Amino acid sequence: MRILFTSNAGLGHLYPLMPLARAAPDGHHEVLFAVPPATVSTVQHLGYSAVATADGTQSPDIGPMWAGLAGNPRPNTYVVTNLFGRLHSRAALPPQDAIAQQYRPDFGRRASPAGKWMC
């Protein structure tokens, strides 16, 4: 079975996927991670194949998004919704779809507080 994991940058997003990734080779499953460029070397250092996706940090909307945080009564909800749910997801989805089309996983798992998917 081919398994595709996707994640935002940051160990807090990546590490929850590791128990499943570690179990995959025992079942003779093939694993690929699609992660932001800054995370590729971390995944490879952990012993897995990885390809880069976009992460939204270069979006022209990033500055206004952070500016909207000031004085927001629900800062955590604001960041999860606008940074992860909107900017990161919009940037990552097209390359993740292309990777999935090429890799053709039998199972996929996304680590994101804003949108989890399995296929």
N, C-alpha and C positions, 0 to 999 in steps of 0.2 A: 504494500500500500504506500502511496505517496502522500506525505503530510506537509502542508504549507502552514507555517506560523507567520503572522504579521504582528508588528508591535510598534508603538511609538518609541521614541528615544527615551532612555532612562531605565535604570535597572529595576525600578519599581514596576515598570510595565513588562519588562523582559523576563525577569526571574519567575513570575508565576507560571510561565509557560514551560519552564525547565523540567519539572517532574514528568510531564507528558513527553517532552523531547528526549529525555534520558531513557524512558521506557521503550521508545520506538525501535531502536536497533535490536533489542531483545526479541522483538517480533519480526525482525527482518524488514522493517519499514524504512523507507527513504524519507529524510527530513530536509526541508529547505526553509530558511527564514527570509522574509522580505521586510527589511527594516530601514529606517533613515540612514543616510550615509555615515553619520557619526557613530552608529551602533554596529556597523558591519564588522569591524575589527574585533569588537567584544564578542560577538557571536562566533566568529571564526576562532578566537582564542579559547572559547568554551568547547571547540571541536565540531562545530556544525557549519554547513554550507550556508552562505548568506548572499543576498543580492540587495542592492540599494533601491529605495523608493524615495519619494519626496516627503518632506515633513511640515511644510508650510512656514518655516522660519524665514523664507525669502519672500513671502507674500507681501504685497504693498499694503495689505490690511492689518499687518501685525502691529504697527505703531498705533493706529486708531483703536485696535482691540485693547492694547495695554492702557491707553489713555482712558478708555471707558471703565477701567477697573477702579479708578480713584473715586472714593466716596460711595462705591456700590455697597448696598446693605447686605448682599449675599455674595461675597467675593469668591468663595470656592465654587459655588454654582455658576457664577459668571465665567470663571476660567475654564471649568470643565466643559461648559456649553460652547463657549466662543473659541477657545484655543483648540481643545481636543475635538470637540464635536463638529466645529465648523472649519476652522483653518487647516488643522492637521488632516482631518478626514478628506476634505476637498482636494488637498494636495496629494495625498497618498493613494486615493482610490483609483485614478487612471493608471498609474504604474502598477499597482497591485493587481488590477484586472488584467493588464498585459502579461504580467508574470504568471498569473493563474492560467491564462490561455496557453502560454508556452509550456509551463510545468505540468499542467493538467493533474492537480491533486485529487486524491480520492477523499481527503478530509482536510479541512482548513480550520484554523482557530485564530481569531484576532484578539489581541489584548488591548483593550481601550475602554476607559470608563464611559465613553460616550456611545459606543456602538460595538456590540459583540456579535460575531456571526460565526456560523459553522456551515460547512457544505459537505 
